[in-house]
Amino acid sequence: MKTYVFRVVVEPDEDRWISYCPALEDHGGASWRYTEEEALYNIRHVVQMTGEGMLEHGESVPEAPPDQVNVYPGTKVSVNI
């Protein structure tokens, strides 16, 4: 098992917030919600589902570029404080 840490972007767009993962955007790694907190919460789940879906379909999960993705062996926990 590997732990992936993906860079995500959450930004306002008119009356909502858009969120996306640049490394996974071509695979559907984007979403939107009405608040910044909801957009961040949702993109976390989108990134998880996108990565799992890629593996299920025999695709490799991106491990680069280093400013977008960090990969660590084993299981880790990431928190935003």
Backbone bond lengths (Angstrom), bond angles and torsions (degrees), N, CA, C in turn:
res aa  C-N    CA-C-N  psi(-1)  N-CA   C-N-CA  omega(-1)  CA-C   N-CA-C  phi
1 M - - - 1.446 - - 1.522 108.81 -
2 K 1.327 115.77 146.98 1.452 122.94 176.80 1.522 108.98 -125.45
3 T 1.307 115.99 152.97 1.454 122.10 172.72 1.519 107.89 -106.68
4 Y 1.330 116.04 124.48 1.451 122.26 178.57 1.521 108.79 -105.99
5 V 1.317 116.49 134.42 1.458 121.75 173.17 1.521 106.40 -118.28
6 F 1.335 115.51 113.38 1.456 121.83 -177.26 1.520 110.72 -103.93
7 R 1.300 116.13 140.37 1.457 121.23 171.48 1.523 107.43 -74.23
8 V 1.322 116.71 134.95 1.460 121.59 174.68 1.521 108.99 -125.57
9 V 1.306 115.11 156.05 1.455 122.12 177.92 1.521 107.45 -120.41
10 V 1.335 115.95 131.54 1.465 122.11 175.88 1.518 105.90 -127.81
11 E 1.341 116.29 120.72 1.459 119.30 -176.44 1.521 111.00 -145.74
12 P 1.345 116.19 152.35 1.457 119.70 -179.58 1.523 111.10 -71.61
13 D 1.329 115.32 148.78 1.459 122.27 177.52 1.525 107.43 -148.48
14 E 1.318 116.51 96.45 1.461 124.08 -176.71 1.528 110.30 56.57
15 D 1.340 118.71 -110.55 1.465 121.07 -175.39 1.519 112.98 -101.07
16 R 1.313 117.41 17.59 1.467 121.29 -178.50 1.515 110.11 -146.84
17 W 1.315 116.07 178.66 1.463 122.84 176.89 1.522 108.11 -119.44
18 I 1.321 115.89 133.33 1.454 119.64 175.46 1.522 108.39 -103.05
19 S 1.306 115.57 148.75 1.462 120.77 177.76 1.519 107.96 -139.11
20 Y 1.314 115.02 142.43 1.453 119.24 178.63 1.518 110.73 -156.35
21 C 1.304 114.26 159.06 1.452 122.94 177.13 1.523 106.45 -112.17
22 P 1.335 118.91 107.48 1.459 120.28 -176.07 1.533 114.09 -52.97
23 A 1.316 118.27 -38.17 1.469 121.34 -178.20 1.526 112.46 -70.54
24 L 1.333 117.39 -21.20 1.465 121.23 -177.48 1.530 113.10 -117.29
25 E 1.312 117.41 4.95 1.459 120.44 -174.77 1.533 111.98 -60.05
26 D 1.317 118.03 -37.17 1.471 121.09 178.24 1.527 112.59 -68.15
27 H 1.326 117.04 -12.63 1.469 122.27 -179.70 1.527 111.63 -108.64
28 G 1.323 116.96 12.23 1.460 120.74 178.78 1.515 114.04 97.41
29 G 1.311 118.46 14.81 1.462 122.23 -176.70 1.516 113.08 -80.26
30 A 1.340 116.54 60.93 1.465 121.53 179.54 1.519 109.68 -148.45
31 S 1.327 115.25 157.46 1.456 120.34 -179.25 1.525 109.20 -162.37
32 W 1.313 116.74 -179.31 1.457 122.38 172.95 1.530 109.16 -153.24
33 R 1.322 115.70 157.42 1.458 123.15 175.19 1.532 107.83 -154.59
34 Y 1.315 116.90 173.93 1.459 120.74 -176.55 1.525 114.53 -84.19
35 T 1.320 118.25 -17.38 1.465 120.15 176.16 1.522 109.24 -125.86
36 E 1.318 114.99 157.78 1.466 120.48 178.81 1.532 110.96 -61.62
37 E 1.321 116.71 -41.76 1.463 121.06 -179.37 1.526 111.34 -63.14
38 E 1.332 116.50 -43.61 1.467 120.35 178.62 1.528 111.02 -64.54
39 A 1.334 116.78 -39.55 1.464 120.86 -179.75 1.526 110.84 -64.50
40 L 1.325 117.53 -41.49 1.459 120.89 178.00 1.523 110.80 -67.32
41 Y 1.314 116.94 -42.94 1.463 120.95 177.81 1.525 110.61 -59.61
42 N 1.318 116.12 -45.31 1.457 120.73 -176.19 1.526 112.19 -68.76
43 I 1.332 118.09 -41.56 1.464 119.25 -177.49 1.523 110.68 -65.16
44 R 1.308 116.92 -29.50 1.468 119.50 176.49 1.534 110.36 -60.91
45 H 1.314 116.19 -43.36 1.465 120.49 179.22 1.530 111.32 -71.53
46 V 1.319 117.00 -36.85 1.461 120.78 178.00 1.527 109.90 -62.92
47 V 1.320 117.42 -43.54 1.473 121.12 179.01 1.528 109.92 -62.13
48 Q 1.317 117.27 -43.94 1.471 121.76 178.89 1.529 110.54 -59.84
49 M 1.331 116.47 -50.50 1.465 120.68 -178.23 1.530 111.92 -65.88
50 T 1.323 116.84 -37.23 1.463 120.28 179.45 1.521 110.46 -64.82
51 G 1.327 117.16 -46.71 1.459 120.66 178.34 1.517 112.21 -61.64
52 E 1.315 117.00 -44.86 1.467 120.69 178.58 1.527 110.98 -62.53
53 G 1.332 116.69 -41.83 1.457 120.77 179.18 1.524 112.11 -63.63
54 M 1.317 116.26 -39.45 1.464 119.94 178.44 1.525 110.17 -62.03
55 L 1.321 116.57 -45.34 1.468 120.10 179.51 1.528 111.33 -63.75
56 E 1.326 117.29 -41.41 1.466 121.28 179.21 1.524 112.06 -61.61
57 H 1.329 116.25 -29.75 1.463 120.82 -179.82 1.528 112.38 -95.62
58 G 1.324 116.63 12.61 1.459 120.85 176.24 1.518 114.57 76.60
59 E 1.330 117.16 14.17 1.460 120.82 177.88 1.524 110.05 -91.07
60 S 1.305 115.76 156.05 1.462 120.97 176.04 1.519 109.62 -86.55
61 V 1.309 115.88 139.14 1.460 120.99 173.62 1.526 106.67 -79.35
62 P 1.343 118.05 132.62 1.466 119.97 -178.35 1.526 112.31 -57.08
63 E 1.318 115.55 137.20 1.462 121.33 177.01 1.525 110.91 -119.26
64 A 1.309 117.27 12.56 1.456 123.08 -179.85 1.521 107.30 -156.18
65 P 1.289 119.71 163.91 1.458 129.13 2.76 1.522 111.38 -76.21
66 P 1.316 116.46 158.55 1.473 120.22 -174.17 1.527 114.91 -62.68
67 D 1.322 118.27 -21.59 1.466 118.73 176.95 1.527 111.76 -83.58
68 Q 1.344 117.73 -3.78 1.457 122.99 179.71 1.527 113.16 -114.48
69 V 1.347 116.60 -29.97 1.466 121.59 -173.79 1.523 109.90 -141.21
70 N 1.316 116.01 133.41 1.464 121.98 170.38 1.512 107.31 -121.77
71 V 1.322 116.48 134.92 1.458 121.09 -177.93 1.527 108.22 -121.74
72 Y 1.334 114.88 133.96 1.455 121.80 -179.47 1.517 109.13 -126.63
73 P 1.322 117.63 137.69 1.464 118.43 175.44 1.535 110.00 -67.59
74 G 1.314 116.16 146.91 1.446 120.32 177.47 1.515 112.90 82.38
75 T 1.316 115.00 -174.25 1.459 122.19 -177.45 1.515 109.72 -100.94
76 K 1.319 115.83 132.06 1.462 121.74 178.15 1.524 107.28 -134.51
77 V 1.310 116.41 168.77 1.462 122.24 176.28 1.524 107.06 -121.86
78 S 1.315 115.93 134.18 1.459 121.66 178.38 1.528 107.83 -114.50
79 V 1.338 115.88 136.43 1.458 120.34 176.97 1.522 108.88 -131.92
80 N 1.313 116.00 151.17 1.458 122.39 173.18 1.509 107.60 -108.39
81 I 1.316 115.88 124.27 1.462 120.64 -178.78 1.526 109.25 -125.30
